[in-house]
Amino acid sequence: MRAVPLTEVSVGDKIRLDIDGKEYEGILMPHHRFSGKDIITLKLDNGYNMGIKIKKGTMVTLVERKREDEKIIKVPKVDNNRPKISIIGTGGTIASYVEYTTGAVHPAETAAEMLYSNPDIADRCTPKVKIILSKLSEDMVPGDWIDIAEAVTSELNSGAEGVVIAHGTDTMGYTAAALSFLLDELPKPVVLVGSQRSSDRPSSDAHLNLLAAIELAKSNVCGVYVVMHKTVDDKICSIHLGTRIRKMHTSRRDAFKSINSMPVGWVEPMAKKIILKDLPEKNDGDATRIGGIEPDVALIYVTPALSEDDLLYAAGKKGIVLVGTGLGHLNSDLIPTIKEIIREGIPVVMTSQCIHGTVNCHVYSNGRKLLEAGVIPCGDILPETALVKLMWCLTLDGDIRELMTTNIVGELGSRRMI
């Protein structure tokens, strides 16, 4: 080992940095375009990357030169005899790089960035990676759901045995619900997966979640599901129905929970163990898209401050989802306005901001008046699922009331879970 100027080391060399009395040792990685000029990235022995700001007087020690035949990012060896799984990238933390100057997260933009950052997937399947979007989930719009649905049908009808969709967590519940309706009667599994923390961070949940999603995509079920950490530990992931999922914490790794339902299964990806409830099985049918998405729908959270003007503003929409109090209520003084909106041909549906439990407009006089006004009660459907379902129903020929009050893909239940 010898001390050298930083200009004399190359990508792939193992180096040691001495900065302010602290030592950092690892393989010098390529400079990422999102990182500052004074930031270098080392791959540590534990597999994680660390961005380090170089200061004046930083001592660099060359530990080992890179062998000429060694690649920094090794191409995973693919066994074509394994199940063919398509991985569709849409962006989000699970497929992101960290910019080490500010800590900002940027979505992967190429198939190589997705596949190379998770080489273990090639040990479990024959992966086909397709990046169709490069968005953080807060930037997703309803039109993106159509693009994802089209990509899913294309992959399944081209021979994929399952599809994994890498997605940001903040709006993953909306996308899962949309795909559940748009891709009804799917012949094979479609699995949405995300991560709360990026792959370069020691507490990342990305790797376990992705491997668990692949295990489910290889299984003998069909339908739309979400797979995320069951607990904060790195051992087991829960399988959630796509219409029953909600992100319940901003940062915990076990943030996703099934609402008014139980998870439909569990995966221990490192043990390649999967436990499934009674779910529909794979079949040889074609994947088709049913209906579209009408984005011009309002979601209104009922509060004591909600006014007639607020409702009249939303009356310009094609439909309204109310997130009512308790069993599905709003201020009695606003019911005449709701009645007038419905008379104009705009469907108004009622959900509850309680999240758990069901809307029941028969218990109190307020609820009965809402029913008389024409409000459509949505039972135990989640508000965001009801929003997506109404967007979908507005593109169909059927009766909106009948469609919204009919269980189509597990979004509406008749039993309450304890």
QUIPE-V438620 format. One record per residue. N is the residue number from 0. RES is the residue in one letter. PHI is phi in whole degrees, -180 to 180 (none if undefined). Layout:
# QUIPE-V438620
((N | RES | PHI) (N | RES | PHI))
This chain:
# QUIPE-V438620
((0 | M | none) (1 | R | -149) (2 | A | -76) (3 | V | -142) (4 | P | -67) (5 | L | -59) (6 | T | -69) (7 | E | -98) (8 | V | -105) (9 | S | -122) (10 | V | -56) (11 | G | 103) (12 | D | -73) (13 | K | -91) (14 | I | -130) (15 | R | -126) (16 | L | -111) (17 | D | -111) (18 | I | -129) (19 | D | 52) (20 | G | 84) (21 | K | -110) (22 | E | -110) (23 | Y | -131) (24 | E | -126) (25 | G | 178) (26 | I | -87) (27 | L | -70) (28 | M | -97) (29 | P | -61) (30 | H | -71) (31 | H | -86) (32 | R | -68) (33 | F | -85) (34 | S | -89) (35 | G | -68) (36 | K | -66) (37 | D | -94) (38 | I | -109) (39 | I | -117) (40 | T | -115) (41 | L | -112) (42 | K | -92) (43 | L | -77) (44 | D | -63) (45 | N | -82) (46 | G | 96) (47 | Y | -86) (48 | N | -96) (49 | M | -133) (50 | G | -91) (51 | I | -127) (52 | K | -85) (53 | I | -83) (54 | K | -110) (55 | K | -62) (56 | G | 91) (57 | T | -63) (58 | M | -92) (59 | V | -113) (60 | T | -115) (61 | L | -81) (62 | V | -88) (63 | E | -159) (64 | R | -75) (65 | K | -67) (66 | R | -71) (67 | E | -62) (68 | D | -94) (69 | E | -100) (70 | K | -98) (71 | I | -69) (72 | I | -109) (73 | K | -81) (74 | V | -72) (75 | P | -62) (76 | K | -82) (77 | V | -100) (78 | D | -99) (79 | N | -71) (80 | N | -86) (81 | R | -81) (82 | P | -56) (83 | K | -86) (84 | I | -119) (85 | S | -92) (86 | I | -113) (87 | I | -99) (88 | G | -94) (89 | T | -120) (90 | G | 117) (91 | G | 88) (92 | T | -62) (93 | I | -64) (94 | A | -125) (95 | S | -126) (96 | Y | -111) (97 | V | -96) (98 | E | -91) (99 | Y | -79) (100 | T | -73) (101 | T | -113) (102 | G | 85) (103 | A | -68) (104 | V | -107) (105 | H | -121) (106 | P | -68) (107 | A | -62) (108 | E | -119) (109 | T | -136) (110 | A | -62) (111 | A | -63) (112 | E | -62) (113 | M | -70) (114 | L | -72) (115 | Y | -70) (116 | S | -77) (117 | N | -137) (118 | P | -63) (119 | D | -65) (120 | I | -64) (121 | A | -70) (122 | D | -82) (123 | R | -115) (124 | C | -160) (125 | T | -95) (126 | P | -85) (127 | K | -123) (128 | V | -102) (129 | K | -135) (130 | I | -92) (131 | I | -105) (132 | L | -142) (133 | S | -135) (134 | K | -126) (135 | L | -75) (136 | S | -65) (137 | E | -67) (138 | D | -94) (139 | M | -69) (140 | V | -128) (141 | P | -54) (142 | G | -62) (143 | D | -67) (144 | W | -63) (145 | I | -66) (146 | D | -61) (147 | I | -66) (148 | A | -61) (149 | E | -65) (150 | A | -65) (151 | V | -63) (152 | T | -62) (153 | S | -63) (154 | E | -68) (155 | L | -66) (156 | N | -80) (157 | S | -105) (158 | G | 113) (159 | A | -66) (160 | E | -87) (161 | G | -175) (162 | V | -128) (163 | V | -111) (164 | I | -113) (165 | A | -82) (166 | H | -142) (167 | G | -66) (168 | T | -80) (169 | D | -61) (170 | T | -120) (171 | M | -63) (172 | G | -63) (173 | Y | -65) (174 | T | -66) (175 | A | -62) (176 | A | -65) (177 | A | -61) (178 | L | -66) (179 | S | -61) (180 | F | -82) (181 | L | -66) (182 | L | -114) (183 | D | -59) (184 | E | 62) (185 | L | -62) (186 | P | -86) (187 | K | -142) (188 | P | -77) (189 | V | -122) (190 | V | -123) (191 | L | -91) (192 | V | -146) (193 | G | -144) (194 | S | -146) (195 | Q | -80) (196 | R | -136) (197 | S | -68) (198 | S | -62) (199 | D | -85) (200 | R | -102) (201 | P | -57) (202 | S | -95) (203 | S | -60) (204 | D | -105) (205 | A | -62) (206 | H | -64) (207 | L | -63) (208 | N | -61) (209 | L | -66) (210 | L | -64) (211 | A | -66) (212 | A | -63) (213 | I | -65) (214 | E | -61) (215 | L | -69) (216 | A | -64) (217 | K | -84) (218 | S | -79) (219 | N | -97) (220 | V | -113) (221 | C | -136) (222 | G | 118) (223 | V | -109) (224 | Y | -136) (225 | V | -122) (226 | V | -121) (227 | M | -149) (228 | H | -51) (229 | K | -81) (230 | T | -130) (231 | V | -77) (232 | D | -80) (233 | D | -92) (234 | K | -139) (235 | I | -134) (236 | C | -120) (237 | S | -93) (238 | I | -108) (239 | H | -114) (240 | L | -67) (241 | G | -63) (242 | T | -99) (243 | R | -120) (244 | I | -104) (245 | R | -146) (246 | K | -81) (247 | M | -108) (248 | H | -150) (249 | T | -72) (250 | S | -139) (251 | R | -63) (252 | R | -73) (253 | D | -102) (254 | A | -69) (255 | F | -90) (256 | K | -132) (257 | S | -79) (258 | I | -105) (259 | N | 54) (260 | S | -165) (261 | M | -104) (262 | P | -54) (263 | V | -93) (264 | G | 172) (265 | W | -142) (266 | V | -132) (267 | E | -108) (268 | P | -65) (269 | M | -70) (270 | A | -90) (271 | K | 53) (272 | K | -112) (273 | I | -135) (274 | I | -119) (275 | L | -123) (276 | K | -79) (277 | D | -72) (278 | L | -117) (279 | P | -62) (280 | E | -94) (281 | K | -55) (282 | N | -144) (283 | D | -95) (284 | G | -72) (285 | D | -90) (286 | A | -84) (287 | T | -133) (288 | R | -97) (289 | I | -114) (290 | G | 73) (291 | G | -138) (292 | I | -134) (293 | E | -98) (294 | P | -75) (295 | D | -84) (296 | V | -128) (297 | A | -100) (298 | L | -114) (299 | I | -116) (300 | Y | -86) (301 | V | -75) (302 | T | -134) (303 | P | -60) (304 | A | -93) (305 | L | -62) (306 | S | -117) (307 | E | -61) (308 | D | -62) (309 | D | -61) (310 | L | -70) (311 | L | -66) (312 | Y | -63) (313 | A | -72) (314 | A | -65) (315 | G | -80) (316 | K | -85) (317 | K | -84) (318 | G | -169) (319 | I | -134) (320 | V | -110) (321 | L | -93) (322 | V | -103) (323 | G | -80) (324 | T | -83) (325 | G | 50) (326 | L | -77) (327 | G | 116) (328 | H | -125) (329 | L | -150) (330 | N | -52) (331 | S | -59) (332 | D | -66) (333 | L | -92) (334 | I | -63) (335 | P | -59) (336 | T | -66) (337 | I | -60) (338 | K | -62) (339 | E | -67) (340 | I | -61) (341 | I | -67) (342 | R | -62) (343 | E | -80) (344 | G | 93) (345 | I | -98) (346 | P | -68) (347 | V | -123) (348 | V | -115) (349 | M | -117) (350 | T | -124) (351 | S | -121) (352 | Q | -79) (353 | C | -70) (354 | I | 73) (355 | H | -84) (356 | G | 100) (357 | T | -134) (358 | V | -70) (359 | N | -145) (360 | C | -88) (361 | H | -97) (362 | V | -79) (363 | Y | -115) (364 | S | -62) (365 | N | -57) (366 | G | -65) (367 | R | -66) (368 | K | -65) (369 | L | -65) (370 | L | -64) (371 | E | -64) (372 | A | -75) (373 | G | 108) (374 | V | -65) (375 | I | -98) (376 | P | -75) (377 | C | -110) (378 | G | 56) (379 | D | -102) (380 | I | -69) (381 | L | -61) (382 | P | -54) (383 | E | -70) (384 | T | -69) (385 | A | -63) (386 | L | -60) (387 | V | -66) (388 | K | -63) (389 | L | -65) (390 | M | -57) (391 | W | -74) (392 | C | -62) (393 | L | -67) (394 | T | -97) (395 | L | -100) (396 | D | -90) (397 | G | -74) (398 | D | -72) (399 | I | -61) (400 | R | -61) (401 | E | -64) (402 | L | -66) (403 | M | -69) (404 | T | -101) (405 | T | -107) (406 | N | -73) (407 | I | -107) (408 | V | -134) (409 | G | 83) (410 | E | -79) (411 | L | -126) (412 | G | -113) (413 | S | -110) (414 | R | -115) (415 | R | -96) (416 | M | -90) (417 | I | -85))
